[in-house]
Amino acid sequence: MIPAPLFIVVLAAAVVIAALVAFRSGKSKAIGEYEQKVGSAETRARAIIDDAVKTAETKKREALLEAKEEALKNKNEFEKEQRERRKELQQQEQRILKKEENADRLQNELSRKEKELNSRENTLNRKTEEIKALHEQKVTELERISGLTADQAKAELLSSVKEDIKHDTAKIIKEYDNIAREESEKKAKEYIVTAIQRYAADQVAESTVSVVQLPNDEMKGRIIGREGRNIRTLETLTGVELIIDDTPEAVVLSGFDPIRREIARVALEKLIVDGRIHPARIEETVEKARKEVENTIRQEGEAAVLETGVHGINPELVKLLGRMRFRTSYGQNGLKHSIEVAQISGLLASELGYDVRMAKRAGLLHDIGKAVDHEQEGTHVSLGVELCKKYHEPAVVINAVESHHGDVPATNPISFIVSAADAISASRPGARRESLETYTQRLKQLEEITNSYKGVEKSFAVQAGREVRIMVVPSEVSEDDMVILSHDIAKRIENEMTYPGQIKVNVIRETRATATAK
């Protein structure tokens, strides 16, 4: 909306502009016409001005009216808002008053209950004092009747409770040991017997020396050669020591590396059959024997893979498996042991519902590090782990290899199965043989552990160290103590000794009464 003064100014400017335009356009006309038109223009201008003034007045009144209406509207809204606020304040005030009333009532109730509690507390204190006095009176009376002080009676009670607890503990240990032993032995025997029955293989003990039979003692001189050149050549090419002693018609081959010893054995047997023994012929024969042994190694590895049904093994690992044919542990052939562990692992996995193929694979490769432990530094476990990682064997197989001797914790059931199969293969009768020194040391350590306990009179390791019988002094070891003692000794043997299979701990307590009739 345009203000009235501004509208008048604009209208006047328009009139002036129109007059100027009319003036310029009619300059060439007669002066009379000009005057006539000026008069007419003035008349129209006055009329236009009057109209503009009237319009401006009208607009002004309208603007004032609208402003009043807007002010009235704002006033009404403000008054309405004030009324709503006053109403809300009144409601809040009523709520606050109500809360104050509730608080006063609650305070009164709390005060009343506090008084009741104080009264009860006073009563309780009075009764406590009475009870305490009665207790002291009874204790004094009991001490007078029994002839014991309170501390002495307490000591006797504790001793009695201690004996009862010891008896209950021994009873619980014995009960749960029997239950656990019966259940675990039953299941374990079922699985192990089933696995062993389904897989039975002959074991032939092998030594770390090879003996080559000679047709006659004259052959020893030909093997030695003039000034010993033949035997030196053979030892240099094979890395094996030839022992030619007083043993009739035999030559002993001694060497740390079983493959070198096998090459020397094959070469020597070929030379004996051929009869032509000289350095050039020895060199040629040793080379042929080396190729023949390498071919045998490959064939043995392939046969082991086919026998166990394990497929997809890297050819280099297959070749290393073949080298295990010439590796022994306590007289047990390494490759035969690995095959046996693979088969038993597969059978146990089948009984327990695990992956049979993965169990066989892990069992077959669990001792693969022994194929190279003559050539590289490290234990056969660490070397086996490196080989399995190098040829991308599954993580399950790697864990079974590094955990089968307890070096690291097993992370999957297959690893536990392989450890059990390895123990079964190694500890079953006839599988391995121990040196006399190792055997006697184990028996001595077993008896030393059992004799170190208080109350043990003597002990005997029997059944090749698979059982220990412990005689205890009856006056020092009760029947309940026997159960705990056998349990403690078994745990200590497990922690401190290394042995195949199991060791049974028998604690024997015998009480005898002797009298003489005169």
Secondary structure as the mmCIF struct_conf table of DSSP 4:
data_model
#
loop_
_struct_conf.conf_type_id
_struct_conf.id
_struct_conf.beg_label_comp_id
_struct_conf.beg_label_asym_id
_struct_conf.beg_label_seq_id
_struct_conf.end_label_comp_id
_struct_conf.end_label_asym_id
_struct_conf.end_label_seq_id
HELX_RH_AL_P HELX_RH_AL_P1 ALA A 4 SER A 25
TURN_TY1_P TURN_TY1_P1 GLY A 26 SER A 28
BEND BEND1 LYS A 29 LYS A 29
HELX_RH_AL_P HELX_RH_AL_P2 ILE A 31 SER A 146
HELX_RH_AL_P HELX_RH_AL_P3 ALA A 150 ARG A 198
BEND BEND2 THR A 208 THR A 208
STRN STRN1 VAL A 209 GLN A 213
BEND BEND3 PRO A 215 ASN A 216
TURN_TY1_P TURN_TY1_P2 ASP A 217 ASP A 217
HELX_RH_AL_P HELX_RH_AL_P4 GLU A 218 ILE A 224
HELX_RH_3T_P HELX_RH_3T_P1 ARG A 226 GLY A 228
HELX_RH_AL_P HELX_RH_AL_P5 ARG A 229 THR A 238
STRN STRN2 GLU A 241 ILE A 243
BEND BEND4 ASP A 246 THR A 247
TURN_TY1_P TURN_TY1_P3 PRO A 248 GLU A 249
STRN STRN3 ALA A 250 SER A 254
BEND BEND5 PHE A 256 PHE A 256
HELX_RH_AL_P HELX_RH_AL_P6 PRO A 258 ASP A 274
BEND BEND6 HIS A 278 HIS A 278
HELX_RH_AL_P HELX_RH_AL_P7 PRO A 279 THR A 308
TURN_TY1_P TURN_TY1_P4 GLY A 309 GLY A 309
HELX_RH_AL_P HELX_RH_AL_P8 PRO A 315 ARG A 323
HELX_RH_3T_P HELX_RH_3T_P2 MET A 324 PHE A 326
STRN STRN4 THR A 328 SER A 329
TURN_TY1_P TURN_TY1_P5 TYR A 330 GLY A 331
STRN STRN5 GLN A 332 ASN A 333
HELX_RH_AL_P HELX_RH_AL_P9 GLY A 334 LEU A 352
TURN_TY1_P TURN_TY1_P6 GLY A 353 GLY A 353
BEND BEND7 TYR A 354 TYR A 354
HELX_RH_AL_P HELX_RH_AL_P10 VAL A 356 LEU A 365
TURN_TY1_P TURN_TY1_P7 HIS A 366 ASP A 367
HELX_RH_3T_P HELX_RH_3T_P3 ILE A 368 ALA A 371
TURN_TY1_P TURN_TY1_P8 VAL A 372 GLU A 375
BEND BEND8 GLN A 376 GLY A 378
HELX_RH_AL_P HELX_RH_AL_P11 HIS A 380 LYS A 390
TURN_TY1_P TURN_TY1_P9 TYR A 391 HIS A 392
HELX_RH_AL_P HELX_RH_AL_P12 ALA A 395 SER A 403
TURN_TY1_P TURN_TY1_P10 HIS A 404 HIS A 405
BEND BEND9 GLY A 406 VAL A 408
BEND BEND10 ASN A 412 ASN A 412
HELX_RH_AL_P HELX_RH_AL_P13 PRO A 413 SER A 427
BEND BEND11 ARG A 428 ARG A 428
TURN_TY1_P TURN_TY1_P11 PRO A 429 GLY A 430
BEND BEND12 ALA A 431 ALA A 431
HELX_RH_AL_P HELX_RH_AL_P14 LEU A 436 ASN A 451
TURN_TY1_P TURN_TY1_P12 SER A 452 SER A 452
BEND BEND13 TYR A 453 TYR A 453
TURN_TY1_P TURN_TY1_P13 LYS A 454 GLY A 455
STRN STRN6 VAL A 456 VAL A 462
TURN_TY1_P TURN_TY1_P14 GLN A 463 ARG A 466
STRN STRN7 GLU A 467 VAL A 472
TURN_TY1_P TURN_TY1_P15 PRO A 474 GLU A 476
BEND BEND14 VAL A 477 VAL A 477
HELX_RH_AL_P HELX_RH_AL_P15 GLU A 479 GLU A 496
BEND BEND15 PRO A 500 GLY A 501
STRN STRN8 LYS A 504 ARG A 509
#
